Amino acid sequence: QVQLVESGGGLVQAGGSPRLSCAASGLNSDRYTMAWFRQVPGKEREFVAAILGDSGATHYGDSVKGRFAISRDNAKNTVLLQMDSLKPEDTAVYYCAGRIGSAAIIWLAYDLWGQGTQVTVSS
């Protein structure tokens, strides 16, 4: 059974640098593109970052480029999201996602999802 479990969210002050972790079980992670999305109530799920399983190439959403960094440890089946210089507008539920194939910025392209972890940035 494939499972993605996020951790590392919580209340953070603006300018803070938390790190989110996604533990993947039941899958051969180097075949999967892994990604992070985020969502606030009433809005579409927003692409944050993705990392390819084979090459390790990364892609970022415009709103986080230069502040967030995605990485993965295939041996541990873990995907990390290092978030720096947080802003109040980064407040959202952050989801880990996976798909076989290339990176995609549309959430509908991903068929594996974690339960999400709340990140709240206070000003």
N, C-alpha and C positions, 0 to 999 in steps of 0.2 A: 504494500500500500504506500503510495507516494504521499508525502506530507511535507509541507513547508511551515516552519514555525519562526515567527519574528520575535525579537526581543530588543531591548535597549531604548524604548521610548520613555516618555515622561515629561515633566515640566522642566523647561530649560530657559535661562535668561537670554535675551537678545545678545548676539555676539558669541554665544556658547558653541561648543564643538562636540556634540554627542556622536556616538557611533551606533548604528543599528546593525543587527546581525540576523541572518536568515539561515536556519539549520534545515538542510534538505535531507530527507531520508527516503529510501526506496527508489532512487533513480540514479542512473549513471550520469552524473552531473556534467561531465565534459562533453556530452552530446547536446546539452541544453544551453540555450541563451537564457540567462537569468536577469531579471530586471526589478526595479523598484518603481512603484507608482504611488501617488498620493491622492487623497480625496477629502474635500470638505463638503459639508452638507449642502445639497442643492446644486452641486457642480459635478461635471463629468470627471472621471478618474484621469489624473494628469500623469503623463510620462515624466519620470525623474532621471533614470539612468538605466543602462543595460550593459551587460558584458557577455561576449561570446564564449562558448565553452571550449572551442578548439584553439582559437587564436588569442583569446583574451582581449580582443579589441573592445573598446568602450565607446559608448555614446551617451550624451547628456541632453536633457531638456534645457532650453535657453535660460529658463529662470534660475537654474542651479549651476550652470556652467561656470567653472572657476572657483566654486565654493564647495561642491560635493565631489566625492571620489568613490567609485565603486570598485570593489576588488573581490577576488574569490580564491578559495583554497579548495581545489578539487579533491585533494586527499582527505580533507575533513568534511567535504560536502557543505561548505559554508560560504555564504555571500555576505559581504560587509558593505555598509554605506557610511562612509565618514562624512559628516556634515560639519562644515565650518562657517563661521560668520553668519549664524542663524539670524533670521529676521522674523518679526511677528507673522508676516504673510507665509512663512513656511509651516505654520500651524496646520496640521492635517492628520488624518490616519494614513500611515505609510504601510503599503502592501508589498510583499515579496511575490514575484511571479516567475513562471518558467514556461518555456516552449522549446520544442525541437526545431532547429533551423536558425535563420538569421534574426538579427535584432529587429524589433518592430516598436513603433511608438504608440500604436493603437492598442488599448487594453484588451479589446476583443480578440486580438491575435494570440493571446496567452491562455493556456488551458489549465495551468497549475497556479493555485493561489494560496497564500497564507491567510490567517485570520485578521491580520492587521495589527499595528501598534500605534497608539496615539502619541503624537509629538505636539506639545503645546509650548509656544515660545512667548514669553512674557517680555513686555517692553520696559 
